[in-house]
Amino acid sequence: MDNSTTAVLDQLENQLHELVEKMRQLQQSKATLETSLIEAQAKFQKKQKDAQEWKEKYEALKVVQGMKTDNTATKKRTLHHIDTLINEVDACIAQIKIED
């Protein structure tokens, strides 16, 4: 082989080593990003759960406030809401009995 061929082969070998090293770095970055994504998703789900709990507490507070008012329409809405919740609980209980 002449010098120019050897020089080209050496250059290609160096480039290949650089590519392999870059690929390893990218794989490590990908793994780090995947871990970060999983952590972010877990935080997001916790925030959603917390928000849902606060929403439920707020709705319960509205129901209690509705019962304390002198407004008949508000009381009717509150009682309807309570009846709806009771029906949902009854449906859940019936579903549990079916699965047993």
C-alpha positions in Angstrom: 0.0 0.0 0.0 1.2 3.4 -0.7 1.2 6.3 1.8 -1.9 8.0 0.6 -4.0 4.8 1.0 -2.6 4.3 4.5 -3.3 7.9 5.4 -6.9 7.6 4.2 -7.4 4.3 6.1 -5.9 6.0 9.3 -8.3 8.9 8.8 -11.3 6.6 8.3 -10.3 4.6 11.4 -10.1 7.8 13.5 -13.4 8.9 12.2 -14.9 5.6 13.1 -13.5 5.8 16.6 -15.0 9.3 17.0 -18.4 8.0 15.7 -18.4 5.1 18.1 -17.5 7.4 21.0 -20.2 9.9 20.0 -22.7 7.0 19.8 -21.8 5.9 23.3 -22.3 9.5 24.6 -25.7 9.7 22.8 -26.7 6.4 24.4 -25.8 7.7 27.8 -27.7 11.0 27.1 -30.7 9.0 26.0 -30.7 6.9 29.2 -30.4 10.1 31.3 -33.3 11.7 29.4 -35.4 8.6 29.7 -34.9 8.6 33.5 -35.7 12.3 33.7 -38.9 11.7 31.6 -40.0 8.9 34.0 -39.4 11.1 37.0 -41.3 14.0 35.3 -44.2 11.7 34.5 -44.4 10.5 38.1 -44.4 14.1 39.3 -47.1 15.0 36.8 -49.3 12.1 37.9 -48.9 13.1 41.5 -49.9 16.6 40.7 -52.9 15.4 38.8 -53.9 13.2 41.8 -53.4 16.1 44.2 -55.5 18.4 41.9 -58.3 15.8 41.8 -58.3 15.5 45.6 -58.5 19.3 45.9 -61.3 19.3 43.4 -63.2 16.7 45.4 -62.7 18.6 48.6 -63.9 21.8 46.9 -67.0 20.0 45.6 -67.7 18.6 49.1 -67.4 22.1 50.5 -69.8 23.5 47.9 -72.3 20.8 48.9 -72.0 21.7 52.6 -72.3 25.4 51.8 -75.4 24.6 49.7 -77.1 22.9 52.6 -76.5 25.9 54.9 -78.1 28.4 52.6 -81.7 29.6 52.6 -81.9 29.4 48.8 -84.3 26.6 47.9 -82.8 26.1 44.4 -79.4 25.7 45.9 -80.6 23.2 48.4 -82.4 21.2 45.7 -79.3 21.1 43.6 -77.3 20.0 46.6 -79.8 17.2 47.4 -79.8 16.1 43.8 -76.0 16.0 43.9 -76.1 13.9 47.1 -78.7 11.5 45.5 -76.4 11.2 42.5 -73.5 10.3 44.7 -75.6 7.7 46.6 -76.6 6.1 43.3 -73.0 5.9 42.2 -72.1 4.2 45.5 -75.0 1.8 45.1 -73.9 1.0 41.6 -70.3 0.3 42.8 -71.6 -1.9 45.6 -73.7 -3.8 43.1 -70.7 -4.2 40.8 -68.6 -5.6 43.6 -71.3 -8.1 44.5 -71.5 -9.3 40.9 -67.7 -9.8 40.7 -67.7 -11.9 43.9 
